[in-house]
Amino acid sequence: MKYISLFAAIFFTGITSVFGFGHEGHQAIADIARSRLNPAARAAVIRILGSDDLASVATWLDDVRSAGRNRGNMKGSEEAVAFNHRFPASANWHFVNFPVGSAEYDERSQFASDKDVVHAIDLAIRTLEGAAAGLTPLEALKVLVHCVGDVHQPLHCVSGYYDISNPSSPRLLPPDHFSLSTPTDAGGNALFYSKSQNLHELFDTTLLRRVLTGTGYKKLGEAAVQREAPHHSVTPGDYHRWSALWATEGVRLGTDAYQGLTFNLAETSPGRGGVPRLHRIEITLSAGYEAREAVVIARQIGEAGLRLAELLNSLHWSEP
Ligand SMILES: [Zn+2]
């Protein structure tokens, strides 16, 4: 039901850009990591990719997914068709929909799945370490660079779930008060603060440019690191578990992102089994909301880049 609700939300709201920092954000994260690779990681990346230009593949997973929906610059490409055929669930690798207010990412939860962003990162790591088959090393590297970015976008880790029995006052439900079939905003994709602007897109593409300046993704990345480096520390524990810790941080930041939202009016239609289907909810952002969250996003871009470098530098790269 989770995916049915999600795709329903996307279909009915006519959203064109979902899941993931925009191109510039992903490229900035990849470029931060590129400039911090240790010799072993740089050699392995060059062997797999032909260069250390991680930014050049940072949005490949988005492009492949778009192609599966007949859009974007890889539309109709044999590479995309073959990949989507081999990995039909890969459209889910970009996110996980934990309820707003959850304490942590817990892989035993009904909201986690072996197709979520944490597991996609894990699959890529195991592939690059020679411990999993399926993906090629090149595909694994592309997936890793992309998904480490996505897990740092807070609205890729949480979704709001609602009681919309009274559409004129939709109510955000606390965790444990609903199931996977409860109407969801799919990571803010169904929350509209104007006729055409939704909350997810605000976090993907709009906010980062509010506080980060400079032309191009390289300058953007440098600006993000400058903000974040003083606060940065290496993620504790085994790097195979880092993705779950990053998702837990995302669940908390995502929960914070729902502070300051007012839910005004839900657009619904009768759904299957008597469960109303949610199309969109009109929301109001509190004063200062965008400025507050822009700071969070700028820091997350910096963190994602630094952590991607630390992860690549930690891997036990499989020999060819
Ligand atoms: Zn993505």
Residues whose N, C-alpha, C, O or C-beta is under 5 A from the ligand:
A	BS01	ZN	F19 G20 D62 H94 D150
